[in-house]
Amino acid sequence: MRLDMKRVFIVGCPRSGTTLLQGMLASHPRVLSFPETHFFSMAYPRNRFKRFITWPALNLRGVLDGFLKEIGRTELRPIANIGLFDRRYELPFVKVMDRLTRDAGKDVWVEKTPRHLHFIDEIGQRVPRASFIHIVRDGRDVAASLYKASNDNPSRWNRKRARKGFTLRQCVERWNMDVSITSRFLGKPGHLLVLYSAIVEEPAVVAREICSFLGIDYTDEMMDTAGSYGSIVRPEEPWKMNNAMTIQKLASPFEKVLNEKEREFVKMSIRMPDFMGRGR
């Protein structure tokens, strides 16, 4: 594995601006990024029963093979091979990402799967020089946005209830859980916190902070995110289409999507961390 390769993971609760942040980074000339891989959530299932009855190596073969097909690089299958009895699942994954980045003439790769937030320990232990950028958005807006997105496209979001999206309570609980995980890593080496509100209000300031964290120079190209979305957003992900625009402050989903009773429930249920203002 290349010692000079920078390996970056964008993590956070879904609908927090992870795709917007990914687009900003992917616009940098030294950075290569990809569609979500979900690799580590497949490699290390949280459900103990699922760990026992599934064969992660077999599943991950399919994940990497599908990924290479999607990006048109099936010739890399030999280095992506995972033996059925392998336990170092991450080695082929990192080799593939490093190779793709090197072939593109770049030295930073960015992987964005929001749920990898739950696998930071596994990633940190297994991926050399991994860095994590946590993005946090106001929980009220996230809950409303996640509620709408999952109910507009239930089969893509909720496998347990394929005809229905998440309940509003589930959306609130997801944000509360995810932001509590981020709070545990604040101030630790290799971790950077970015607020969604700061991105839309002062994008260049945030971009410079991220570049300093990664050890790369800032470039104005990072302010033009639209051109990078073709490589990171899949056609079957329509809920991300609003991201494919210049960086700007959008109407609050909390105010736009929810009725008065729902807003009151969210206000009472969201556990806002100390590092965020309480606002509305």
Protein Blocks (a to p, Z undefined) as FASTA:
>chain_A
ZZkbccdddeddehiopmmmmmmmmmpmkbccdddeklmmmmmcfblklmmmpcfklmmm
mmmmmmmmmnopaklmmmmpccfkbcblmlmmmmmmmmmmmmnopabdcdddfklmmmmm
mmmmmmghiacddddddfklmmmmmmmmmmmmmmlmmmmlmmbccdfklmmmmmmmmmmm
mmmmgoiahiacddfklmmmmmmlmmmmmmmmnopacdfklmmmmlmmmmmpcfklmklm
mmmccddddddfklmmpcfklmmmmmmmpccdfkbcfkZZ
